[in-house]
Amino acid sequence: MALLYTDEQKDFINMVKEFADENLSTKAIQKYDQEGECPPELFKPAFDMGLHMLEIPEKYGGAGLSYETTAMIFEKLASYDAGYAITLVSTFVALRSVMIAGNEAQIQHFADVIAPGAFAAFALSEADAGTDAGSVQATATRDGDDYILNGEKAFITNGSLADIFVGIFRTSDDGNKGLSAFIVEKSRGGITAGKHEDKMGLRLSNTTNVTFDHVRVPASNLIGEEGHGLKVALNSLNLSRAFVATLAVGIMQRALDESVKYAQKRTQFKQPIMKFEAVQEMLANMAIQTEASRLMVNNTMKMMDAGSLVRKEGAMTKTFVTDAVQQVTSDAVQIFGGYGVSKEFPVEKLMRDCKVFQIFEGTNQIQRVTVAHELDREYRQ
C-alpha cells in the first residue's frame, strides 16, 4: 500500500484484524445480511475494546487516537463488514459533534453515556429534509427551563439502538437560522423507533425512523446557541463524510483482494483468467482507484487532525471515493462472472453495500455543489 504506516498503526490494524477474524466470520455476516439483522450483542466485543471511542480524547474516556490512525483502523474493519463499522463510526461521530460545539459538561455527559458500551445516533434527516437540511420540521418549543421536542426523523443510523442522540430541531421559523441542536437521552421517554429498514445493503447497520413525542429535555441540553443547529449539523457531516470515505476504501480493498485471488485460480481456455489482458486491465484500474482513494482519505484525515473542518476537502473526498467504489465493486462482480451475482460469493454483497455511500451524508450531487461554491468563494478573494 502507498501509505507509510508507523509501527503503532500497524499494531492497531493487526489488532482489529484479529478482532474481526474472531467476531465477524463470513458465515455470521452472511446470516445477518440475509436476515437484515443488527443484533446489539454482536457489538459488545467492540465496545469492550473501545472501538467506539478511538479518537475521543483520553480525558473523556477515549483512546485519544488521531483521525488518521482511526481511519486506518476502520478501513480494515469495513473490509469485513461496512455495516458493522458504520454502526461504531456513527456513535463516535455523534459525540464528536458535541465536542465541536458543546461545553465541557455536555461533552463529559455524552461520553459517560456511551463509553461503557452504548450506541449513539445523529438525528437530522426527515422524510422531506434530506439534502435540504434546512427543511427540518421537527420542533423544539421552549417551556420554562426546558424544551419540548416533537417530530419524526427518518433513516437514522442506530435509530433503535441509540441510548443518546444529537438531534436537530426547529426553534423558530427563521429558515436555516431557526434550527438548533440538542442532546437527547432515550431515558427521558417519548422516543420510539420505527421498523428496521429492509435495505439493499449495509444490512448489519440499524436504520429506522425515530419519533420524538413531547420529549422534555433541559435547556442545558441545547448544544451551543439557538439558531446554530445547521452549523452543528454541517460540521458533524464534514467529519462523517471523511469516515464514510474510509469505509468505502475498506470495501474497495476487499473487492480487489477477492478479485485477484479469484482471477489467479479461475481457469478458462486452460489458463487462469489472470493471464488475460482484459482482466489485468480491470484489476490494475481497481488497484489504482483504491490507492488513490486511500491517499485522498489520509490527506483529509491529516487536515482534520490539524484542526480543519474540511468543508471542501471532505466533500471532494467523499465524492471521489464513493464514486470510485461503485466502479471497483462493479468490476469485481464482472471478474467473478456468473458467480459475481451469487450470494455464495462476497463481491455481490460488496456491490450492494456501497451504493448508498453516494447518497447518505449528503448526495454526491450536492457535494459537487459545495465544492463549486467553495471554489467560487476562494477565487473571489
C-alpha positions as a LaTeX table, in Angstrom:
\begin{tabular}{lrrr}
\hline
Residue & $x$ (\AA) & $y$ (\AA) & $z$ (\AA) \\
\hline
Met1 & 0.00 & 0.00 & 0.00 \\
Ala2 & 1.09 & 3.56 & $-0.67$ \\
Leu3 & 0.80 & 4.78 & 2.93 \\
Leu4 & 3.79 & 4.61 & 5.26 \\
Tyr5 & 2.32 & 3.16 & 8.42 \\
Thr6 & 4.01 & 3.62 & 11.78 \\
Asp7 & 4.66 & 0.57 & 13.94 \\
Glu8 & 1.86 & 1.70 & 16.24 \\
Gln9 & $-0.58$ & 2.00 & 13.34 \\
Lys10 & 0.39 & $-1.47$ & 12.10 \\
Asp11 & $-0.23$ & $-2.85$ & 15.60 \\
Phe12 & $-3.69$ & $-1.28$ & 15.74 \\
Ile13 & $-4.61$ & $-2.60$ & 12.30 \\
Asn14 & $-3.42$ & $-6.10$ & 13.21 \\
Met15 & $-5.37$ & $-5.90$ & 16.46 \\
Val16 & $-8.57$ & $-5.07$ & 14.58 \\
Lys17 & $-7.87$ & $-7.82$ & 12.07 \\
Glu18 & $-7.60$ & $-10.35$ & 14.89 \\
Phe19 & $-10.80$ & $-8.97$ & 16.41 \\
Ala20 & $-12.69$ & $-9.22$ & 13.12 \\
Asp21 & $-11.37$ & $-12.72$ & 12.36 \\
Glu22 & $-12.73$ & $-13.85$ & 15.73 \\
Asn23 & $-16.02$ & $-11.97$ & 15.81 \\
Leu24 & $-17.07$ & $-11.32$ & 12.21 \\
Ser25 & $-16.86$ & $-14.64$ & 10.43 \\
Thr26 & $-18.02$ & $-14.81$ & 6.83 \\
Lys27 & $-20.74$ & $-17.28$ & 7.79 \\
Ala28 & $-22.11$ & $-14.99$ & 10.52 \\
Ile29 & $-22.02$ & $-11.91$ & 8.29 \\
Gln30 & $-23.88$ & $-13.80$ & 5.54 \\
Lys31 & $-26.56$ & $-14.78$ & 8.04 \\
Tyr32 & $-27.07$ & $-11.25$ & 9.36 \\
Asp33 & $-27.02$ & $-9.86$ & 5.83 \\
Gln34 & $-29.67$ & $-12.29$ & 4.61 \\
Glu35 & $-31.91$ & $-11.72$ & 7.61 \\
Gly36 & $-31.30$ & $-7.98$ & 7.79 \\
Glu37 & $-30.47$ & $-8.21$ & 11.47 \\
Cys38 & $-28.41$ & $-5.93$ & 13.66 \\
Pro39 & $-28.12$ & $-7.76$ & 16.99 \\
Pro40 & $-26.82$ & $-5.42$ & 19.73 \\
Glu41 & $-24.91$ & $-8.22$ & 21.43 \\
Leu42 & $-22.70$ & $-8.56$ & 18.35 \\
Phe43 & $-21.14$ & $-5.20$ & 19.24 \\
Lys44 & $-20.26$ & $-6.00$ & 22.85 \\
Pro45 & $-16.72$ & $-7.17$ & 21.98 \\
Ala46 & $-16.21$ & $-3.93$ & 20.02 \\
Phe47 & $-17.38$ & $-1.86$ & 22.97 \\
Asp48 & $-15.11$ & $-3.85$ & 25.27 \\
Met49 & $-12.20$ & $-2.93$ & 23.00 \\
Gly50 & $-13.27$ & 0.71 & 22.88 \\
Leu51 & $-13.71$ & 0.75 & 19.10 \\
His52 & $-16.49$ & 3.33 & 19.51 \\
Met53 & $-14.14$ & 5.72 & 21.34 \\
Leu54 & $-10.92$ & 5.53 & 19.32 \\
Glu55 & $-10.36$ & 9.20 & 18.52 \\
Ile56 & $-12.10$ & 10.58 & 21.59 \\
Pro57 & $-9.57$ & 12.25 & 23.96 \\
Glu58 & $-8.45$ & 10.21 & 26.93 \\
Lys59 & $-9.90$ & 12.71 & 29.42 \\
Tyr60 & $-13.37$ & 11.75 & 28.17 \\
Gly61 & $-12.67$ & 8.03 & 28.33 \\
Gly62 & $-11.46$ & 7.51 & 24.77 \\
Ala63 & $-8.24$ & 6.19 & 23.29 \\
Gly64 & $-7.12$ & 9.60 & 22.04 \\
Leu65 & $-6.03$ & 8.37 & 18.62 \\
Ser66 & $-5.63$ & 10.69 & 15.66 \\
Tyr67 & $-8.22$ & 10.82 & 12.91 \\
Glu68 & $-5.55$ & 9.43 & 10.60 \\
Thr69 & $-4.98$ & 6.30 & 12.68 \\
Thr70 & $-8.68$ & 5.85 & 13.43 \\
Ala71 & $-9.42$ & 5.92 & 9.69 \\
Met72 & $-6.87$ & 3.18 & 9.06 \\
Ile73 & $-8.49$ & 1.01 & 11.73 \\
Phe74 & $-11.99$ & 1.49 & 10.35 \\
Glu75 & $-10.85$ & 0.84 & 6.80 \\
Lys76 & $-9.74$ & $-2.59$ & 7.95 \\
Leu77 & $-12.96$ & $-3.20$ & 9.90 \\
Ala78 & $-15.08$ & $-2.15$ & 6.90 \\
Ser79 & $-13.31$ & $-4.71$ & 4.74 \\
Tyr80 & $-15.07$ & $-7.32$ & 6.88 \\
Asp81 & $-18.44$ & $-5.57$ & 7.06 \\
Ala82 & $-19.12$ & $-1.89$ & 6.39 \\
Gly83 & $-22.47$ & $-2.02$ & 8.19 \\
Tyr84 & $-20.77$ & $-3.14$ & 11.38 \\
Ala85 & $-18.14$ & $-0.43$ & 11.02 \\
Ile86 & $-20.61$ & 2.38 & 10.36 \\
Thr87 & $-22.55$ & 1.48 & 13.50 \\
Leu88 & $-19.47$ & 2.28 & 15.58 \\
Val89 & $-18.48$ & 5.29 & 13.47 \\
Ser90 & $-21.94$ & 6.82 & 13.92 \\
Thr91 & $-21.58$ & 6.56 & 17.68 \\
Phe92 & $-18.34$ & 8.49 & 17.96 \\
Val93 & $-19.28$ & 10.98 & 15.24 \\
Ala94 & $-22.30$ & 11.90 & 17.38 \\
Leu95 & $-20.02$ & 12.51 & 20.35 \\
Arg96 & $-17.55$ & 14.42 & 18.20 \\
Ser97 & $-20.32$ & 16.79 & 17.08 \\
Val98 & $-20.87$ & 17.64 & 20.76 \\
Met99 & $-17.15$ & 18.19 & 21.16 \\
Ile100 & $-17.13$ & 20.68 & 18.29 \\
Ala101 & $-19.96$ & 22.89 & 19.56 \\
Gly102 & $-20.82$ & 21.83 & 23.12 \\
Asn103 & $-19.44$ & 22.74 & 26.51 \\
Glu104 & $-17.29$ & 20.60 & 28.81 \\
Ala105 & $-20.22$ & 19.36 & 30.88 \\
Gln106 & $-22.10$ & 18.26 & 27.76 \\
Ile107 & $-19.08$ & 16.50 & 26.29 \\
Gln108 & $-18.36$ & 14.63 & 29.51 \\
His109 & $-22.01$ & 13.67 & 29.94 \\
Phe110 & $-22.30$ & 12.32 & 26.41 \\
Ala111 & $-19.03$ & 10.40 & 26.76 \\
Asp112 & $-20.09$ & 8.96 & 30.11 \\
Val113 & $-23.24$ & 7.55 & 28.50 \\
Ile114 & $-21.54$ & 5.80 & 25.58 \\
Ala115 & $-18.10$ & 4.90 & 26.96 \\
Pro116 & $-19.24$ & 1.84 & 28.98 \\
Gly117 & $-20.77$ & 0.37 & 25.83 \\
Ala118 & $-23.75$ & 2.21 & 24.38 \\
Phe119 & $-24.84$ & 3.37 & 20.95 \\
Ala120 & $-25.40$ & 6.96 & 19.86 \\
Ala121 & $-27.14$ & 8.45 & 16.83 \\
Phe122 & $-27.23$ & 11.68 & 14.88 \\
Ala123 & $-30.84$ & 12.60 & 14.12 \\
Leu124 & $-31.07$ & 15.15 & 11.31 \\
Ser125 & $-32.87$ & 13.71 & 8.27 \\
Glu126 & $-36.64$ & 13.69 & 7.88 \\
Ala127 & $-38.97$ & 12.44 & 5.17 \\
Asp128 & $-38.85$ & 15.85 & 3.47 \\
Ala129 & $-35.49$ & 17.03 & 4.78 \\
Gly130 & $-32.56$ & 15.09 & 3.39 \\
Thr131 & $-30.12$ & 17.01 & 1.22 \\
Asp132 & $-32.12$ & 20.13 & 2.09 \\
Ala133 & $-31.37$ & 20.05 & 5.83 \\
Gly134 & $-32.90$ & 23.49 & 6.23 \\
Ser135 & $-36.34$ & 21.94 & 5.68 \\
Val136 & $-36.34$ & 20.23 & 9.08 \\
Gln137 & $-39.82$ & 20.42 & 10.62 \\
Ala138 & $-39.35$ & 18.64 & 13.95 \\
Thr139 & $-39.77$ & 21.28 & 16.65 \\
Ala140 & $-38.24$ & 22.28 & 19.96 \\
Thr141 & $-40.54$ & 24.56 & 21.94 \\
Arg142 & $-39.23$ & 26.43 & 24.97 \\
Asp143 & $-41.13$ & 25.69 & 28.18 \\
Gly144 & $-39.54$ & 27.43 & 31.15 \\
Asp145 & $-36.17$ & 25.83 & 31.78 \\
Asp146 & $-36.91$ & 23.01 & 29.33 \\
Tyr147 & $-37.57$ & 22.35 & 25.66 \\
Ile148 & $-40.32$ & 20.07 & 24.36 \\
Leu149 & $-39.27$ & 18.08 & 21.30 \\
Asn150 & $-41.73$ & 16.81 & 18.71 \\
Gly151 & $-41.35$ & 15.33 & 15.26 \\
Glu152 & $-40.20$ & 12.32 & 13.27 \\
Lys153 & $-36.71$ & 11.72 & 11.94 \\
Ala154 & $-36.03$ & 9.38 & 9.02 \\
Phe155 & $-33.25$ & 6.97 & 8.02 \\
Ile156 & $-31.45$ & 7.32 & 11.34 \\
Thr157 & $-28.41$ & 5.07 & 11.72 \\
Asn158 & $-28.58$ & 3.30 & 15.11 \\
Gly159 & $-32.16$ & 4.57 & 15.41 \\
Ser160 & $-33.50$ & 1.73 & 17.56 \\
Leu161 & $-30.17$ & 1.05 & 19.29 \\
Ala162 & $-29.18$ & 4.50 & 20.49 \\
Asp163 & $-29.22$ & 5.41 & 24.16 \\
Ile164 & $-28.43$ & 9.03 & 23.34 \\
Phe165 & $-28.97$ & 11.28 & 20.32 \\
Val166 & $-27.76$ & 14.51 & 18.86 \\
Gly167 & $-30.93$ & 15.87 & 17.27 \\
Ile168 & $-31.62$ & 18.88 & 15.08 \\
Phe169 & $-34.95$ & 20.63 & 15.79 \\
Arg170 & $-36.63$ & 23.82 & 14.71 \\
Thr171 & $-36.76$ & 26.50 & 17.42 \\
Ser172 & $-38.07$ & 29.28 & 15.16 \\
Asp173 & $-39.47$ & 29.87 & 11.68 \\
Asp174 & $-36.34$ & 31.73 & 10.57 \\
Gly175 & $-35.32$ & 29.28 & 7.83 \\
Asn176 & $-31.84$ & 27.84 & 8.25 \\
Lys177 & $-31.26$ & 30.13 & 11.23 \\
Gly178 & $-34.22$ & 28.58 & 13.02 \\
Leu179 & $-32.57$ & 25.21 & 13.67 \\
Ser180 & $-30.96$ & 24.20 & 16.95 \\
Ala181 & $-29.07$ & 21.12 & 18.16 \\
Phe182 & $-29.87$ & 19.16 & 21.30 \\
Ile183 & $-28.56$ & 16.24 & 23.29 \\
Val184 & $-31.48$ & 13.86 & 23.80 \\
Glu185 & $-31.23$ & 10.88 & 26.14 \\
Lys186 & $-33.51$ & 7.97 & 25.33 \\
Ser187 & $-34.16$ & 7.53 & 29.04 \\
Arg188 & $-36.27$ & 10.70 & 29.04 \\
Gly189 & $-39.13$ & 8.79 & 27.41 \\
Gly190 & $-41.30$ & 9.70 & 24.45 \\
Ile191 & $-38.79$ & 8.35 & 21.93 \\
Thr192 & $-39.83$ & 5.44 & 19.73 \\
Ala193 & $-38.11$ & 3.82 & 16.78 \\
Gly194 & $-39.89$ & 2.54 & 13.71 \\
Lys195 & $-39.18$ & $-0.70$ & 11.90 \\
His196 & $-35.69$ & $-1.54$ & 10.80 \\
Glu197 & $-35.45$ & $-0.58$ & 7.12 \\
Asp198 & $-35.20$ & $-3.56$ & 4.76 \\
Lys199 & $-32.26$ & $-2.11$ & 2.87 \\
Met200 & $-30.42$ & $-3.22$ & $-0.25$ \\
Gly201 & $-27.05$ & $-3.09$ & 1.51 \\
Leu202 & $-25.42$ & $-2.27$ & 4.84 \\
Arg203 & $-27.97$ & $-4.64$ & 6.32 \\
Leu204 & $-25.95$ & $-5.09$ & 9.51 \\
Ser205 & $-26.43$ & $-1.38$ & 10.17 \\
Asn206 & $-29.60$ & $-0.48$ & 12.06 \\
Thr207 & $-31.63$ & 2.17 & 10.18 \\
Thr208 & $-35.03$ & 3.36 & 11.40 \\
Asn209 & $-37.34$ & 6.33 & 11.69 \\
Val210 & $-37.32$ & 7.86 & 15.17 \\
Thr211 & $-40.32$ & 9.68 & 16.64 \\
Phe212 & $-39.99$ & 12.29 & 19.37 \\
Asp213 & $-43.33$ & 12.75 & 21.14 \\
His214 & $-43.33$ & 15.53 & 23.72 \\
Val215 & $-39.81$ & 14.70 & 24.83 \\
Arg216 & $-38.80$ & 17.07 & 27.60 \\
Val217 & $-35.12$ & 18.00 & 27.82 \\
Pro218 & $-33.48$ & 20.67 & 29.98 \\
Ala219 & $-32.24$ & 23.85 & 28.33 \\
Ser220 & $-28.76$ & 22.74 & 29.35 \\
Asn221 & $-29.04$ & 20.08 & 26.61 \\
Leu222 & $-29.01$ & 22.79 & 23.93 \\
Ile223 & $-25.70$ & 22.48 & 22.07 \\
Gly224 & $-24.27$ & 25.94 & 21.55 \\
Glu225 & $-26.92$ & 28.58 & 20.98 \\
Glu226 & $-30.37$ & 28.62 & 19.46 \\
Gly227 & $-30.16$ & 29.01 & 15.71 \\
His228 & $-26.76$ & 27.29 & 15.44 \\
Gly229 & $-28.16$ & 23.82 & 14.73 \\
Leu230 & $-27.48$ & 23.79 & 11.00 \\
Lys231 & $-23.85$ & 24.77 & 11.64 \\
Val232 & $-23.53$ & 21.92 & 14.14 \\
Ala233 & $-25.06$ & 19.53 & 11.61 \\
Leu234 & $-22.86$ & 20.61 & 8.72 \\
Asn235 & $-19.67$ & 20.44 & 10.77 \\
Ser236 & $-20.64$ & 17.00 & 12.00 \\
Leu237 & $-21.32$ & 15.87 & 8.44 \\
Asn238 & $-17.91$ & 17.16 & 7.34 \\
Leu239 & $-16.37$ & 14.71 & 9.79 \\
Ser240 & $-18.64$ & 11.81 & 8.96 \\
Arg241 & $-18.13$ & 12.23 & 5.21 \\
Ala242 & $-14.43$ & 11.57 & 5.64 \\
Phe243 & $-15.22$ & 8.41 & 7.60 \\
Val244 & $-17.77$ & 7.30 & 5.02 \\
Ala245 & $-14.91$ & 7.53 & 2.52 \\
Thr246 & $-12.56$ & 5.44 & 4.63 \\
Leu247 & $-15.21$ & 2.73 & 4.94 \\
Ala248 & $-15.56$ & 2.80 & 1.15 \\
Val249 & $-11.82$ & 2.22 & 0.83 \\
Gly250 & $-12.21$ & $-0.85$ & 3.02 \\
Ile251 & $-14.87$ & $-2.18$ & 0.66 \\
Met252 & $-12.63$ & $-1.43$ & $-2.34$ \\
Gln253 & $-9.67$ & $-3.23$ & $-0.81$ \\
Arg254 & $-11.79$ & $-6.29$ & $-0.05$ \\
Ala255 & $-13.18$ & $-6.28$ & $-3.59$ \\
Leu256 & $-9.64$ & $-6.09$ & $-5.00$ \\
Asp257 & $-8.35$ & $-8.83$ & $-2.71$ \\
Glu258 & $-11.16$ & $-11.19$ & $-3.61$ \\
Ser259 & $-10.87$ & $-10.44$ & $-7.32$ \\
Val260 & $-7.12$ & $-11.04$ & $-7.56$ \\
Lys261 & $-7.38$ & $-14.34$ & $-5.67$ \\
Tyr262 & $-10.28$ & $-15.45$ & $-7.85$ \\
Ala263 & $-8.53$ & $-14.43$ & $-11.07$ \\
Gln264 & $-5.48$ & $-16.45$ & $-10.08$ \\
Lys265 & $-7.42$ & $-19.68$ & $-9.54$ \\
Arg266 & $-10.28$ & $-19.41$ & $-12.05$ \\
Thr267 & $-9.31$ & $-21.02$ & $-15.35$ \\
Gln268 & $-10.73$ & $-20.58$ & $-18.83$ \\
Phe269 & $-9.15$ & $-21.78$ & $-22.07$ \\
Lys270 & $-6.71$ & $-23.82$ & $-19.92$ \\
Gln271 & $-5.18$ & $-20.88$ & $-18.09$ \\
Pro272 & $-6.01$ & $-18.61$ & $-15.13$ \\
Ile273 & $-8.09$ & $-15.63$ & $-16.19$ \\
Met274 & $-5.38$ & $-13.51$ & $-14.54$ \\
Lys275 & $-3.39$ & $-14.11$ & $-17.73$ \\
Phe276 & $-5.92$ & $-12.30$ & $-19.90$ \\
Glu277 & $-5.13$ & $-8.66$ & $-20.63$ \\
Ala278 & $-8.75$ & $-7.57$ & $-20.25$ \\
Val279 & $-8.81$ & $-8.92$ & $-16.69$ \\
Gln280 & $-5.38$ & $-7.48$ & $-15.94$ \\
Glu281 & $-6.55$ & $-4.04$ & $-17.02$ \\
Met282 & $-9.61$ & $-4.24$ & $-14.77$ \\
Leu283 & $-7.55$ & $-5.34$ & $-11.78$ \\
Ala284 & $-4.95$ & $-2.65$ & $-12.38$ \\
Asn285 & $-7.64$ & 0.03 & $-12.54$ \\
Met286 & $-9.20$ & $-1.32$ & $-9.34$ \\
Ala287 & $-5.83$ & $-1.13$ & $-7.57$ \\
Ile288 & $-5.18$ & 2.39 & $-8.85$ \\
Gln289 & $-8.58$ & 3.65 & $-7.71$ \\
Thr290 & $-8.19$ & 2.00 & $-4.31$ \\
Glu291 & $-4.76$ & 3.51 & $-3.65$ \\
Ala292 & $-5.78$ & 6.95 & $-4.91$ \\
Ser293 & $-8.82$ & 6.86 & $-2.66$ \\
Arg294 & $-6.78$ & 5.75 & 0.35 \\
Leu295 & $-4.31$ & 8.60 & $-0.16$ \\
Met296 & $-7.10$ & 11.13 & $-0.52$ \\
Val297 & $-8.73$ & 9.93 & 2.70 \\
Asn298 & $-5.41$ & 10.01 & 4.51 \\
Asn299 & $-4.74$ & 13.62 & 3.49 \\
Thr300 & $-8.22$ & 14.69 & 4.59 \\
Met301 & $-7.76$ & 12.98 & 7.95 \\
Lys302 & $-4.44$ & 14.75 & 8.45 \\
Met303 & $-6.16$ & 18.07 & 7.74 \\
Met304 & $-8.82$ & 17.22 & 10.32 \\
Asp305 & $-6.09$ & 16.36 & 12.83 \\
Ala306 & $-4.65$ & 19.82 & 12.16 \\
Gly307 & $-7.99$ & 21.40 & 13.08 \\
Ser308 & $-9.54$ & 21.94 & 9.66 \\
Leu309 & $-13.28$ & 21.35 & 9.27 \\
Val310 & $-12.57$ & 20.22 & 5.67 \\
Arg311 & $-15.75$ & 21.64 & 4.13 \\
Lys312 & $-14.38$ & 21.49 & 0.60 \\
Glu313 & $-11.88$ & 18.67 & 1.09 \\
Gly314 & $-14.39$ & 16.44 & 2.85 \\
Ala315 & $-16.87$ & 16.93 & 0.04 \\
Met316 & $-14.23$ & 16.21 & $-2.58$ \\
Thr317 & $-13.00$ & 13.10 & $-0.78$ \\
Lys318 & $-16.46$ & 11.70 & $-0.17$ \\
Thr319 & $-17.47$ & 12.24 & $-3.79$ \\
Phe320 & $-14.33$ & 10.86 & $-5.42$ \\
Val321 & $-14.03$ & 7.81 & $-3.19$ \\
Thr322 & $-17.70$ & 6.82 & $-3.14$ \\
Asp323 & $-17.91$ & 7.17 & $-6.91$ \\
Ala324 & $-14.77$ & 5.07 & $-7.27$ \\
Val325 & $-16.07$ & 2.28 & $-5.05$ \\
Gln326 & $-19.04$ & 1.83 & $-7.41$ \\
Gln327 & $-16.67$ & 1.09 & $-10.28$ \\
Val328 & $-14.36$ & $-1.11$ & $-8.26$ \\
Thr329 & $-17.15$ & $-3.33$ & $-6.91$ \\
Ser330 & $-18.83$ & $-3.48$ & $-10.32$ \\
Asp331 & $-15.56$ & $-4.65$ & $-11.86$ \\
Ala332 & $-15.19$ & $-7.23$ & $-9.08$ \\
Val333 & $-18.60$ & $-8.68$ & $-9.96$ \\
Gln334 & $-17.59$ & $-8.69$ & $-13.63$ \\
Ile335 & $-14.39$ & $-10.60$ & $-12.89$ \\
Phe336 & $-16.33$ & $-13.22$ & $-10.95$ \\
Gly337 & $-18.69$ & $-13.59$ & $-13.90$ \\
Gly338 & $-21.83$ & $-15.57$ & $-13.13$ \\
Tyr339 & $-20.58$ & $-16.24$ & $-9.61$ \\
Gly340 & $-20.35$ & $-12.50$ & $-9.05$ \\
Val341 & $-24.12$ & $-12.20$ & $-8.69$ \\
Ser342 & $-24.38$ & $-15.21$ & $-6.38$ \\
Lys343 & $-24.82$ & $-14.61$ & $-2.67$ \\
Glu344 & $-22.44$ & $-17.51$ & $-2.07$ \\
Phe345 & $-19.57$ & $-15.21$ & $-3.11$ \\
Pro346 & $-18.62$ & $-11.98$ & $-1.30$ \\
Val347 & $-18.48$ & $-9.44$ & $-4.14$ \\
Glu348 & $-22.26$ & $-9.37$ & $-4.65$ \\
Lys349 & $-22.66$ & $-8.06$ & $-1.11$ \\
Leu350 & $-19.85$ & $-5.52$ & $-1.50$ \\
Met351 & $-21.60$ & $-4.05$ & $-4.52$ \\
Arg352 & $-24.91$ & $-3.78$ & $-2.62$ \\
Asp353 & $-23.26$ & $-2.30$ & 0.45 \\
Cys354 & $-21.51$ & 0.52 & $-1.35$ \\
Lys355 & $-24.34$ & 2.04 & $-3.38$ \\
Val356 & $-25.78$ & 4.08 & $-0.53$ \\
Phe357 & $-22.39$ & 5.71 & 0.01 \\
Gln358 & $-23.17$ & 8.03 & $-2.91$ \\
Ile359 & $-26.41$ & 9.02 & $-1.18$ \\
Phe360 & $-26.06$ & 9.40 & 2.58 \\
Glu361 & $-24.14$ & 12.13 & 4.39 \\
Gly362 & $-25.19$ & 14.39 & 1.53 \\
Thr363 & $-25.56$ & 13.10 & $-2.02$ \\
Asn364 & $-22.58$ & 13.31 & $-4.32$ \\
Gln365 & $-24.52$ & 15.80 & $-6.42$ \\
Ile366 & $-24.78$ & 18.23 & $-3.52$ \\
Gln367 & $-21.12$ & 17.60 & $-2.65$ \\
Arg368 & $-20.18$ & 18.90 & $-6.08$ \\
Val369 & $-22.30$ & 21.98 & $-5.44$ \\
Thr370 & $-20.41$ & 22.50 & $-2.18$ \\
Val371 & $-17.06$ & 22.21 & $-3.93$ \\
Ala372 & $-18.13$ & 24.66 & $-6.62$ \\
His373 & $-19.34$ & 27.20 & $-4.02$ \\
Glu374 & $-16.04$ & 26.92 & $-2.16$ \\
Leu375 & $-14.11$ & 27.44 & $-5.39$ \\
Asp376 & $-16.21$ & 30.49 & $-6.22$ \\
Arg377 & $-15.54$ & 31.92 & $-2.75$ \\
Glu378 & $-11.80$ & 31.21 & $-2.91$ \\
Tyr379 & $-11.29$ & 32.73 & $-6.34$ \\
Arg380 & $-13.20$ & 35.88 & $-5.39$ \\
Gln381 & $-10.76$ & 36.66 & $-2.59$ \\
\hline
\end{tabular}
